[in-house]
Amino acid sequence: MFVDNSGRRSKLLRRLGLLLGVACLGYAVVLGMAFMGVGTSLSPSQLLPFANGQGGPGGTGPGTVPQGGRGNPVAPPSGTPTAP
């Protein structure tokens, strides 16, 4: 069995563990701030895409239908062919 009498390996592992711990702590702080809404310049009502007929950034305005949504229904076919 190899024994490191100088302690260099334990110092290296301790420093790597400390660096990893600081990185994880920083990520947790950023994640917590994101959940609290820090750094978001929008109000909560602007985050909803179609609330009260007003869209958020790049959304649709009043009287328009979002792409893929329900618009004016097409009339059912009458059964008689139309002339070209």
N, C-alpha and C positions, 0 to 999 in steps of 0.2 A: 504494500500500500504506500502511495506517495504522500508525504507530509510536507506541507509548505511552511517551513519555520519562519520565513521572513514576513508572512502575512500579506503579501502582495495580492494574492488571489482573493482573499476575503475583502481587502480594500476595494479591489476592482468590482467585485460582485455587489458590495454595499453601495458603491457609487452608481452602478447601473440600476440597482433597485431604487435608489433615491431619485434618480432621473426619471425612471418609469413612473414612480409614485407622483412626482410633480406634474408630469404630463397628464396622468389620469385625473389628478385633482383639477388641473386647468381645464380639461375637457368637461368635467362635471360642473364647474362654475359656469362655463359658457353655455352648457346645456340648460342649466337652471335659469340663467338669465334669459335664454330664448323662450323657455316655458312661461316666464313672467312677462314677456313681451318687450323686454329691453332691446332697443335697436330697431324696433318696428315703427316706421313713420306713418303707418296707416291706422285709422281708427277701427275698432272691431266691426263696425257696420260696413266698412269698405272691403273687408275681407270676404264677405258673403257675395257671391257672384250676381245674384238676381234679387236682392232684397228691395222691396218697395218699388220695383220697376226701374231702379237705378243700378247701373253696373259699377263694378269696381274699376280699377285701372285696366283699360283696354276692353271693358265689358260692353254690354249693349245698353242703349238708351231706352227711353220709354217708347212703346209702340213697335219695337222690333222683336224678332223671335231669334233665340240663339240657334246656332247651327246644330242640326240634328234634333232640335226640339219640335214641338207640335206647332204647326202653322195653320193656315187656312186649309181645311180639308178639300181634296179634289172631288169634284162631282162624280158620282158613280157612272159607269158607262150606260148609255141608253139602249144599246143593243142594235142600233141601226148604223150602218157604215156611213162615214162621211166621204164626200166627193174630194178627190185630190186637187 
